[in-house]
Amino acid sequence: MKILPFIYKISDTKELINALEIDLSASSCTAIMGSVGSGKSLLIKLLSDSHLREVGAFSEYLFCAYLSQDLTRLFTGNTPESILELYKDKRYTVGQYFDPMLFDQYAKKLEIDQLLDKNRRLAHYSEGERQRLGLCLAAAVKAPVTILDEPTTALNMAYRQILFEIIKEVQERSRVFIISHRLLDCIAVADHLIRMEDLNIAEHFSIEQIIEKEHILSYYSF
């Protein structure tokens, strides 16, 4: 997979621009970093949103498992049972890729299995509980591409470590993209890093080169 040169018009005054051709064929997990508003989530939206494929930002477009950073909007009013019914429904594309046994496995690892048995409306879940549910759902979809947008925002260090282990498993069967403002998240799982700045891809490099990037090491949080 490659990221190709493109221009995506956001508004009359804003454009997301990439002048580079970036070969990600050797990467199983690519981290995308940048400050708020730098274009991180928008770059990956060009991959996951089928309506935006005409922009030609990527060399290929595969079905994506996707964890949104806005889980409150996604889950309001639903119960775990109602969401799982949708994910298991093979009339929908996601149902053709979803593995219920994997979901149960990840629910135990992230310690939400007993919580899910109660089947309460998710509006009553904490932010961390909703995030762990979203992670289990995304990780259990055996898609060619898995996108995790700010996956550790509401997780403590113990759950972050479990997530890193799950991502390593997912990498064996899926190309993973992780969007994060935490440098440790990127170092823990990624083999390639893209840094966004002012709606442009500012730089990209293998994760082994991070030690040479003093401007990144001093700026981003761990």
N, C-alpha and C positions, 0 to 999 in steps of 0.2 A: 504494500500500500504506500502511496505517495501523497503528500500534500502539494498541490500545484499552485502556481501563481494565479491570483484571482483578485477581483475587486468586488466587494459586496456593499451595495448602497443601503445604509441603514436609514438615513433621512436626507433631507436636502443639504445638510451641512456635515454629515458624518458618513464615513466609509470605513469598512474593515478591509485592510489591504495586506496582501502577502506577495512579495516580489521573489520569493525563493521557491525552489523545488526541493522538498525534504523527503528523502527516502526512509521510510520506517519499516522496511521489509525485515530488518534484523532485530526489530524491537518487539518484544511480547507485551511490554507495558510502557506506555508513554505518559509522562506527567506533564501537565500544563499549568504553569504558574504565572502570576502577575497580580498587580494591585487591583482593587475594585474598579470596574469599568474599563479594564484594559483589553477586554475582548475574549477572555478565556472561554466562558460558557458559549458565547456566540460562535466561536471557531468550531466547537464540537457540535453545535446545533446544525451547522452546515453539513455535518456528516449524518446526524440522526434524523433530521427532518426531511422527509422525501419531497416536500414541496420546494425545497431549496437546492435540489440537485443540479438545476440548470446553471447555478453559479459555477460549477465545475471546480470546486475547491479540493476534491479528492479524486484519486485515480480510479477508485472502485467504491461501490456503496453496498454494504452488506447489512443484514438485519442486526439491529442493536438492542441488547438488553440495556436498560437505562435507569439509573437512580437519579431522580431530580433532587435539587437542593431545596425545593419548596414542598416538603412533605405535608405541611399543614393543609395546603390547598388540595393536594392529591388525595389525602385520606379523610377529609372532613365528612362526617356522617356515615362512613362505611364501618363495617366490622371486618375482622380477619377472614371470617367465613365468606362474606360477600366478595372480598378481593380475591381469595383463593379460587372461588368458583369461576371468576373471570379468567384467571391465569391458567386454569386447567381446561378451559373450553377450547377444544381443538378447531372450532369454527373460526377462531381468531388466530392470527399468526403467532402470537405469544404462546398460545396453548400448544402449538406444534413443537415448541422448544423447551417448555417448562417441565422440570423434573420434580415431582412432589416429594420423592424420597430425599433428594438433595436439599430441598427446602426444610424438611424435618431435621435433617442432619445439621444444617446451619442454625436453625432455630435453637437447637440444644446447645450448640457451641456459644451462641450469643445470649443464651439464657432467657429466651422469651417463650419457650415452649409451654410452660405452665401458665404464663400470662395469656397466651393465645387460646388455651382451653376454655378460658372464661368468656371469650368472644364478646367483649365489651366494645361499644362504639369507640373508634379510634380518636375521636375528639377528646376522650377522657384519658388518653395515654400521655405520658410525658414526652417531651421532644426526643429524648434519648431512646425511649421505647419505640417511637414511630421510626426513628432512624434505623434502629436494629432490624425492625420488620422490613423496611425498604431494602436494606442490604441483603437480607435473606432472600427476598423476592428476586432481586437483580442477579444475585450470584447463582440462583437455581435455574435461571434461564440459560440454557446451553446455546447461546447465540454466537455467531462468528465474531461479533464485536461486543464488548461490555464497557459501558460508560458509567463512571462513578463521579458525580459532581459534588464536591465537598463532602466526602463520605464520613469524615471523622469529627464534624463540627460539634456534635452533642455527645461524643463518646469519651469516657475516661481512658486513662492510659492502658488499663487492663483490657478493655474492649477493643481499643485501637490495635493492640498486639494480636488479639484473636482475628481481627479483620485483616491484618497484614498476612496472616497465615492462610486465610480464606482466599485472598487475592492471589497468592502464590499458586493455590490449587486451580483457580479460574484461569490463570495464565497458561496452564497446560492444555487448555481446550479452546481458548478465546483470546483475541487481541484486546488488551485492556487499555483504556484511557482513564486517567484519574486527574481530576481538576482539584487543586488544593492550594491554600495559602501557607500550609505548613510544610516546611522543607523536609522535616523528618519523615513525613508520609511519603514524599517522593523518593527520598534516599532508600527507604525501607523496601519499596516494591518496584520502582521503575528502573528501566535500563536506558531510557532516553528522556531528555527534558526539553521542553519548549517554553521559552519565557516570552510572555506577551507584554507589550508596552504601547500605550497610546493607539490602540486598535491596529497594531502591527506585530508580526512575529519578529521580536528583537534579536533573538538568538536561539540556537538549538544545538545540542551536544549530547554525547553519551554520558551517563551518570558518573562514570569513572573520572570525568573531567571536572566534576564539581569542586574538587579541592583547589583547582586553579581559578575559581570564580569568586574572588574576594568580595566583589560588589553584591553577589547573591548571598554568600554566607553571612555577611554583616547586616543585610537588610531584612531577610525573611525570617519569620518566627519558626521555632522548632516545636 
